[in-house]
Amino acid sequence: MVVKEELKRIGLHFIIVDLGEIEIMENISMEKRELLKKGLLASGLELMEDKKAILIEKIKNVIIEMVHYTDEVPKVNYSDYISEKLNHDYTYLSNIFSEVKGITIQQFIINHKIERAKELILYDELNLTEISYILNYSSVAHLSNQFKKVTGLSPSHFKQLKDKRRCPIDEI
């Protein structure tokens, strides 16, 4: 709502393309661009003009949604999923992501899958077999190996640390 109001205040015509993405109908002067930038910043928002930065944000959002907010295991592999969602060749997306972020898309996915695994372990509602299935791992061993590479701990050791932190005050 803030963005729409700011665009109207400056006198720009627009169409909403996607969440967080707006297409401005006319050429925008540097003066209006600066007004928009300042107005958005005042509301805690950022004007992204760099096409690479925008694409990187879209890649990150697709991955975060896929790993953290979708309980359904994708029917295709991650590269195809990301490529389909963003309508770009995966190699192109992968090269830009690595160039800008300094890590591969695959490593970004692994890091988020391990973060999600940590959340699920802390919730203590699912066992490791169920967690590995939800996160699309081929086995518990595969999940455990990646978990240890990323965190330095096995999933069971991570769970033990959580359990120790929750001991009653009278046992200290």
N, C-alpha and C positions, 0 to 999 in steps of 0.2 A: 504494500500500500504506500509506503514511504517513497519508493522509487517512482511509482506512477505520479504521485503528487509533485515530486521534484521535477519530473519531466514536463508536467503540465505547467508548473510555475515558470519554467524557463521558456515555455512555448514550443516544445518539440512534439512532433507526432510520432507515434510508435505502435508496434504490435508486439505482444508477448509471444516469444518463440518457444520458450521452455522455462522451467523454474530457474530464476536467476539470470535469465538471458532475454534481452530485449533488442529488437531491431528498430533503429530510428529511421524514419521514412525519408528525411532530407539530409543533405550534407550539413554537418555541424561545424560552426565556426570555432576557432580556438577559444574565444571568449566564453561561448556557451559551454564548451567542453570543460573549461576550468570551473565555471559555475556549477555544473553537474558534479564534477569531481569533488568540490568542496561541500556541496549539499549532501552528497552520499556519505562522505567521510564524517560529517557532523552527526549522521545517523548510525555510524559504526559500519558502514558498507564501503566497498571498494569498487572503483570503476576499472575493469580489466579490459585493456585494449589489445594486448599482445596475444595474437592468435595461438602461439605455442602455450602460453600460460593458461589460456582458456581451455585448450585441449587437455593439458595436464590435469587441470581441475576436474574435467569431465571424466578422465580415466580414473582418477582417485575416487570420485563419487560412485562410479559404476562398481569398482572393487569393494568399497566400503559397504555399499548397499548389498552387494552379492554375498559378502562374508558375514556382515553383522546383522542384517535385517531381513534376510531371506532364509526361511527354514527349509525350503525346497532345494535339493541338490540339483545344480544345473545339468541338463541332459547332454550338453555339449562340453567340450573342454573350455577352459578359461579363455584361451586366446580367441577361439571362435565366438564365445559369448561377448567379450569386450568388443571385438571387431564388428559384430552384428549390431550391438547397442549403439555404437558410435559411427557406424557407416564409414569406416576407414580400414585399410589394410593393416593387419596386426603388425607386420614388420615396420611399417611407417610409424605406428603408435609406439611401438617398443623402442625404436631408435630415438624418437623425440623424448620419450619419458626418461630413458637412460641418460641422454645428453643433458637434460635440465635437472633431473633429481639426483643423478649420480649413483642410482641403483636400478636394477632391472624391474620390470613390471612383476616378474615372477617373485623376486625377493620382497617386493612391496606386498604382494598377495600372501606370501608365507608369513611375513611379519603380522599382518592383520589376522590371518588364521590362528596364529599362536596367541595373539591378544584375545581373540574370541574363545579359544580353548581355555585360557586362564580364567576368563569370566565364567565359563560353564563349569570349570572345576570348582571355583569359589562358590557358585550357587549350590553345588553339591546335590543336584537333582538327577544327574546322568552319570553313568559309568564311562570309562574311557572308550569302550567299544561303541557306545552310542554317540559320544562326542566325535570320534574319528569318522563315523558314518555321516553325521550332520555336516562336518567340515570337508567331506569328500576325499578322505584319505583312504588309500587302498587297504590299510591295516593299522592296528593299534601301534605296531612297531614303527611304522613310517611316521605316524604322529609323534610318538615318543622321541624318535631320532631328531626330527625337526624341532621339537619343543626344547630338547637339550641343547641343540646347536644355537638356538636363538636366546634362550634364557640362562643356559649353563646348569640347569636343573632338570631332573626327570619330572614328569607330571606328578608322580607319587610323592617325591620330595617337596615339590611346590605345594601340594595339598597338605603335607605334614606341617610345613611352615605356617600355613594359614590356620591349621588346627591349634598350633602352639600359641599363636597370637590371641586366640579366643579363649584361653584358659581362664577360669574364674579368678577374681582378685584374691580370694582367700587361699589360693594354691600358690601364690607368689611368695 
